[in-house]
C-alpha cells in the first residue's frame, strides 16, 4: 500500500505527477529536468517540501489541474501524523481495504487489522475532512452467504458509513494461498448465481450518500479456478434487480451524468446521518426524475470527534467534497444546460455555510485539491496551512 513506501519516495512520486500535469500542452514533447528517484525503501531524517510546494502552486493555474488525489492504505496505518503528511502531499481521498467487519474472518484471512481499526480509521479520516472509500470482500475464507449479508449491514449500522465502496468478491487463483484450502475442501467459492443473488439482495440497502465504484475486480477469467468468472457482474446484478422490480439508489445509479439540467426544476435536499463520532449532511440537487445533479458532503464534528489539534480545523465545520456533474470542459469554458456550469457548486457551498452557521460553527474548512484552490479563493476562502478556511 501507499503507506509502506518511505516518505521521501512518496514526495518524489507526487512531485513527478504534478510536474507532468504542469507541462504546457504546447511544449509537452520537450524533455524537462526531473528530480532523481530516491530509494523507495530508505528513509531520510528530513524531507524538504519546498519543491513540492512550488509544483503545487504552479498547478493552480496550469492547463491540467489536479481536482483530487487518492491513495490506498490499510486501516491500521491511519493516525493523525499520517493524515497530516497526506495533506501536505495534497491527498483528498483515502481508500482502505476493510475487506470484512468480522474479526474472526479477518483473523482467518491474516488481514493484520481488526474491525475496530477500520472504525477508528474512518473516524479519523472524517475528522480530517478526507473522502472515505472502503473495499469489502464477500466470500472470504470463513464467511458464508448469510454472514456476508449481516456483515454488509454493519457498514451502515455500526458507524463506518463510507462515502464510496468497492465490492471485490473473493476470486480463487492458483497462485494464492487460498487455493490450497480449496484443494483440501476447506474453502468453497460462491457460484456465479449465488454471488449475483447476494449482491442483488444487498445493493438496494446502500444509502444514497454512498457511491459503489466497482463490483468486481478485472481479473481475466482464465486465471480464476472456480466460482464466478464473469467480469460483467455489475450488469448481471442490474438485470436481476430489474427483474425483481427493485432499484439501487447509490450515487452511481442516480448520477445525471451529461444530461441537460433545468435549474428551475431541481430540488435541494439535506440528508442527515450519524456515522461514528460525527454528524454528516449529504446536501444534493435532484432532478424531477430523481437523478443527482450535484452534491456536497458537510461534516460537523461533535464532542466525541477525534481531536487532531490542527489550527486549520479548530472549531471548523468541514466540507469534504463538492461534486457537480457534467461534461469536462476547458478551464473557464461553459456549456449551456450542463449541471457543472449553472452555479450549483456555489449554491451548495452557500447552503453548507447556512447549516454550519445554524449549528453554531463560526468557521468553515474545505479539503481543497490543489487545482481547485482558485475556485475557493473566488468564494471567500483563504489559505490555511493545509486547508482552505472561511470565517462565517
N, C-alpha and C positions, 0 to 999 in steps of 0.2 A: 504494500500500500504506500501512499504518498509519505506518510509519517516515518516509514522505515528508511527513507533516504536522508542523508545528512543535510543540515540546513544550508550550508554553503552551496551544495549541489542544487537544492530547491531554488535558491535565489538565482543562481545562474540559469536554470531551466526557464523560470518565469521571465527573466530578463530577455532571454533569447526569443520567447514568444512575443513579447512586446516589441522587440526590435523588428520582428517580421511584420507585425501589424503596422509599425510606424514607417516602413519603407514606402516612399511615394510611388504611386502607380506609374508615373512617367519614367522612373528610373529603377523599376523593380528588377530589371535584368542585370543591373550593376552589382558588383560584389561589394559588400560593406564589411568593415572590420568588426569581428565578433569577439566577445570575451573568450578566453581559453577555458575549456571544460575542466572543472575540478574533479578530484577523485570523489565519486559518489558515496564512498564508504569511509572517508577520512574527514573528521570534523575539525573545525577551526575554533579557536577560543573567541575570536571576534569576527563578525561579519559586517562589512561596510555596505550600508544600504543606500549610499549617496547616488550610485549609478542607477539603481533600481528606481529611485525617486525621479531621476531625470527622464527615464523612458516612460514612467507613469505620466509625468507632466506633458511630455510630447504627445502621448496618446490622446490627451484631452481634445486636441484639435486635429488629429490625424484623419486621413481618409477612411481608415478602417479602425473603428473604435471598439474597445472592449466593453461589452454590455453584461458580462458575467464571467466569473472564473470558478470552476468547480474542481474539487479534489475528492479522492476517495480514501477513507481510512477505516480503522477499527474503532468500535465504541470505547475500548479501554485505553485508547490513545488520546482521548479528549480531556483536556483540562484548561484552566484559564490561561496558562502560559502558552500552550499550543494555539489556542484561539487568537491570542493577541499577535502571535507570529503570523498566522494565516491572514489576519487583517493587514499587516504590513506588506504582505505579498500582493494583496488585492483580492483575496478569495472572498466570494459572496455566498457560495453554496457548498455543503459538505454531504457526501454520500457515505453511508456506513452499512456494512454487512451485518445486519441484525440476525438474519437467517431464521432464527426461531426465538420465541419468547418463553420457551420451556427449558429450564436449567438442566433437566435430565437429558433432553435431546441434544442440547448444546454440549454437554459433557461427553455423551456417546459419540459425537462427531468431532471431538477435540477442537472446539472452536476457540478456546482460550479466553472467553469472556462470559459474563452472566447476563441475564435479563435486566438485573439491577444496573449493570454497567451501561446498557443501552438506554435505559430510562434516564439515568444521570446525565449521559451524554446529550440526549435530546433537550433536557432542561438547560444545560449549559449553552448549547448552540442557540436555543431560542432566546436566552437572556442576552446573548451577544448579537442577536439580530440575523443570524445566518438562516438561509433556507435549508430545510432538512429533507434528505432523501434516504429512505431505508430500503434495504434489499431483504426480501422474505422468500424462504425456500420451502415449499411443500415437499413431502415425500423424502425427508431426510431419514437417515437410519434411526429407528426407534419411534418414528411418527406413524400415525395411521390416518386414514381419511377423516375419521371423526375427531381425532386430536388436532389435526390441521385446521378443521373448521373452528374449533374452540380457540386455537392459537391465534387465528386471524382476527377473531373478535377482540382479543386483547389489545391489538393495535389502536383501537378506537375507544375501548372502555377503560384501559389501565393507564392512560396519560401520555402515551407515545405520540399519537396524532401527527404522523409525518405529513409534510406538505406534498411530497411526491413519493411514489412507491414503484419498485421494480419487483415483479413476481418472477422468480427464477426456479422453476421446478427442477428438482434434482435429476440429473441425467447420468446414466450409468455408462462409464467409459472404461475400456480395458486397462488403461494406464492408471486408473485411480485405485486407491486402497479399498474403496467400497466394492470393487469388482470381486475381491477375494471373499468378502462377506456374502455376496450374491452366490458365488460358487459353492459356499458351504450351506446355502439355504437360509442364511440369517438376515437377508435383505431381499425385499420384493418390490420392484418398481411398479408404480401405478400403470395401468393400461392407458392407452390414449383416451378411451371413452371415460374411464374413471376420472382422469385429470380434467377433461372438458366439463364433466358434470360438477366436479369440485369447484372449479373456478367460476362456473356459471352460478353456482349456489352462493358464493361469497361476494362476487363482484357488485351486485346491486346494493350491498350493505356499505359500500365505500362512501364516505361523506363527500359532499360536493366541494369541500375545500382541498381535496387531495387529487393529484393527477397520477394516473397509472401510466408510467412511461413505457414499460415493457412487460410482456407476459411470457417470454421465452428467450433463452439465450440462442444466439445464432451459431450453434454448433452443427456442423454437417451431419446429416442423418446417418451417413456411413460410419461415423465414429461411435454412434450410440448402439450399445449391445442389446439392450432390451428396454421396453417401455415406450413412451411417446417418442416418435421420430419426426413429427411434423413441426416445421418452423412457422407454420401459419396458424398457430394456436389461438392468437387473438381473434382472427376471423372465424375460427371454429366456435369459439365461445360466443362471439357476437351472434352467429347463426342460431346457436342453441337458445340464447336469451330471446331472440326474435320469435322463435318457435314457441317459447313459453309465454310470450306476451309481456316480457319484463324489459326494463331498461336499466342501464348504469348511468348515474349522474355525476361521475367523476369529471374533473376538468377536461380531460382529453375528449371525452364523449360529448361534451357540450360546447367546445370551442367554436366560435363563429368563423374562425379561420379568415379567408379572404372575401367572404360575402359582404356586400354593401350593407351599411348600417344607417338607419334613420334615427338620429339622436332624439327626436321628439317622441319616439315610441319606446325608448329604453326606460327601464325601472331600476332604481337604486335599492340594493338590498344589503343589510348588515347581518351576517350570520355570526353569532357569538358562541364560542365553545371554550371549554376549560381543560386544556391539557395539564400535565403536571407542572405546578408552580407558576402558572401564568394565566392571563385572560386574553384570548385571541379574538380578533374581529376580522372576518373574511368579508370585505366590502366589495360588492360587484355591481356591474351594469349588465342587465339581462334584456334580451330581445323578447318580443311577444311569443316567439317560438321556443322560449326557454333556452336560447343559446347564450353563451357567455361572450360579451364584447370586451370586457376588461375587468381587472380586479386588483385589489391591494390587500396586503397582509399587514395588519396592525397588531403589535404585541404590547400589552400593558402589564408590566411587572407588578407582582403582588409582594406582600410582606414575606412570602415564602420563597420568592425567586432567588436564585444564586446571586450573591453579591460579588461582582467582578472587581470592583474598586477602580474602574476606569473613569476618568473625569468626563469624557465624552458622554457617558451613559448615566451619570449620576442624576437621578430624578427625571429621566427621559422616557417618554413613550417611544417605541421603536417601529419604524417602517421596515419590514423585512423583504418586501417585494412589491413592485408596481409592474403590472403586465397588461398591455393593451394589444389586441390582435389586429393584424393587417399585413399587407404585402410589404416586404422590406424595400425601402427606397433609399436613395442617396441622402446623406445628411442635409437637412434643410428643405428637402423636397416634400411636396404634399400630394395627396390623391383624394379627390372628392369621394365622399361616402365610405372611405376606409376608416375603421374604428380607431386606428392609430393616429389619425390626423384630424380629429374633430374635438380635441380638448378633453377627452375622457381622463387622461392621466392627471391633468391639473385638477379636474373636478374630484377625482378620487383623493388626491392629496388634501384638498380643502375639507372634504368630509372626514378624513382621518384626523385632521387638526381639530375640527369641531368636537369629535368624540373624545379625543385626548384632553382637550380643554375642559369638557364637561365632567371628566373623571378626575380633575384636579391636577393634571400634569401641566407644567409651565415650559416644558422643553420637548422638542421632537428630534430624534436622531434617525438617520437613514443609512443603511449599509450600501452606499452607492458604489457601483462598479466604476472603474477608472474612467471609462469613456462616457459615463453619464453625469460626471461631476458638473459640467456646464449646464446641463438640464436643470439640476437642482440649484445651481447658482442663480439661475433666472427665476427661481420660485422662492427666493428668500432664505435659502440655506447658506450657511457659512462653513468654512473648512475647520474641522476639529483636528485632533491628532490622527485618528484613523476612521472617523465617521464624518458625515455632513450634519450640521446642527442648525436648528432654528428655534428661536425663542417664541413662545406662544403668548 
